[in-house]
Amino acid sequence: MTRVLRLGMVALGLGAAALVGPVLQSAPTFGVGNQAIVINLPPKGELSTTGQGVRFRVTVTCTNMVPAPITVHLQQTRSQTVVNGSGTSGTSYRCTGRSERVPVIVLAPQGAHFNPGGATATATATCGASVCATATRNVVLFSPPSSQP
């Protein structure tokens, strides 16, 4: 009788474990979901008064991830002169699924400067050790209107 009772308890225990197993496996996980980021360069970049810097407002749309730094590389060819520069944004924007304009300042190397006119820009978002988004386009560099009285 004791043996039958023990077998019954073991069978009951296994049955309960079989019922609990699928419930535990189907419990929701609290992961970050699908990470996504899209970056877009604007058609224009604003030159500093000296031409050594260019400000871009890169549009960033991301969800379910930590904000990634955005790096912009800029190349401008005038006559026989090629000027390359780059700059990286901060990560103070939020990844809520809404688009945000993130400022990136591109600096020319010392002794060089950018001029008003056409250039080629490439923006990349770096997530950890890999590039997770990129955008390239031709842009127009412009000088802001002077604010002289």
C-alpha positions in Angstrom: 0.0 0.0 0.0 2.8 2.4 0.8 4.5 1.5 -2.5 1.2 2.3 -4.4 0.9 5.6 -2.5 4.5 6.5 -3.3 4.0 5.8 -7.0 0.8 7.8 -7.0 2.6 10.8 -5.5 5.4 10.5 -8.0 2.9 10.3 -10.9 1.0 13.3 -9.4 4.2 15.2 -9.1 5.3 14.5 -12.7 1.8 15.5 -13.9 2.0 18.8 -12.1 5.5 19.4 -13.5 4.2 18.7 -17.0 1.5 21.3 -16.5 3.8 23.9 -15.0 6.5 23.4 -17.7 4.6 24.9 -20.6 3.4 27.8 -18.5 6.9 28.7 -17.5 8.2 28.4 -21.0 5.5 30.7 -22.4 6.0 33.4 -19.9 6.9 36.7 -21.5 10.5 37.8 -21.7 11.5 41.3 -20.9 14.0 41.9 -23.7 14.4 45.0 -25.7 12.6 43.8 -28.8 13.7 44.4 -32.3 16.4 47.1 -32.4 16.2 49.5 -35.3 17.8 52.7 -36.4 17.5 54.8 -39.6 19.6 57.9 -40.3 19.1 60.6 -43.0 21.4 63.4 -44.0 19.9 66.8 -44.7 20.3 68.3 -48.2 22.3 71.3 -46.7 25.1 71.9 -44.2 25.7 75.3 -42.6 29.2 76.6 -42.8 30.9 78.3 -39.8 32.1 81.9 -40.5 35.7 80.6 -41.1 34.6 77.6 -43.1 36.5 75.2 -40.8 33.2 73.7 -39.5 30.0 72.5 -41.0 26.8 71.9 -39.0 24.5 69.1 -40.1 21.2 68.2 -38.5 21.0 64.4 -39.1 17.5 62.9 -38.7 17.7 59.8 -36.5 14.8 57.4 -36.0 15.4 54.5 -33.6 13.5 52.1 -31.4 14.4 49.7 -28.6 18.0 50.5 -28.4 20.5 52.7 -26.6 21.3 55.9 -28.7 24.4 55.4 -30.9 26.9 58.0 -31.9 26.4 59.3 -35.4 29.6 60.1 -37.4 29.5 62.3 -40.5 32.4 62.2 -43.0 32.4 65.1 -45.5 34.5 65.5 -48.7 34.6 68.6 -50.9 36.6 68.9 -54.1 37.3 72.5 -55.4 39.6 72.8 -58.4 42.4 70.4 -57.5 41.9 70.7 -53.8 40.2 68.0 -51.8 39.1 68.7 -48.2 38.0 65.9 -45.9 36.5 66.3 -42.5 34.5 64.4 -39.9 32.6 64.9 -36.7 30.6 62.7 -34.3 27.4 63.5 -32.4 26.7 62.9 -28.8 24.1 60.4 -27.6 21.6 62.7 -25.9 18.7 61.8 -28.2 16.1 59.2 -27.3 15.1 56.0 -29.2 11.4 56.3 -28.9 10.4 55.5 -32.5 10.0 59.2 -33.3 12.4 61.1 -35.6 14.9 63.5 -33.9 17.3 66.0 -35.5 20.8 65.3 -34.1 23.4 68.0 -34.5 26.8 66.9 -35.9 29.7 69.4 -36.4 32.2 68.3 -39.1 35.6 69.9 -38.8 38.1 70.5 -41.6 41.7 69.6 -40.9 44.0 72.3 -39.5 44.9 74.7 -42.3 42.0 73.8 -44.6 38.5 75.0 -44.9 35.2 74.1 -46.6 33.7 76.5 -49.2 30.0 77.2 -50.1 28.9 74.7 -52.8 28.6 71.0 -53.3 30.1 68.2 -51.3 29.5 64.5 -50.5 28.6 63.4 -47.0 28.3 60.0 -45.4 26.7 59.4 -42.0 27.1 56.2 -40.0 25.7 55.0 -36.7 28.0 52.8 -34.7 26.2 50.2 -32.4 28.9 48.6 -30.3 31.7 47.5 -32.6 29.7 47.5 -35.8 28.0 49.9 -38.1 24.2 49.6 -37.8 23.0 52.3 -40.2 24.5 54.4 -43.0 23.4 57.2 -45.3 25.3 58.9 -48.2 24.2 61.9 -50.3 25.4 65.0 -52.1 24.9 68.1 -50.0 25.2 71.8 -50.5 27.3 73.8 -48.0 26.0 77.3 -47.4 27.1 80.3 -45.4 24.4 81.7 -43.0 23.2 85.2 -43.7 25.3 87.7 -41.9 23.5 89.5 -39.1 25.0 93.0 -39.6 22.8 96.0 -38.8 
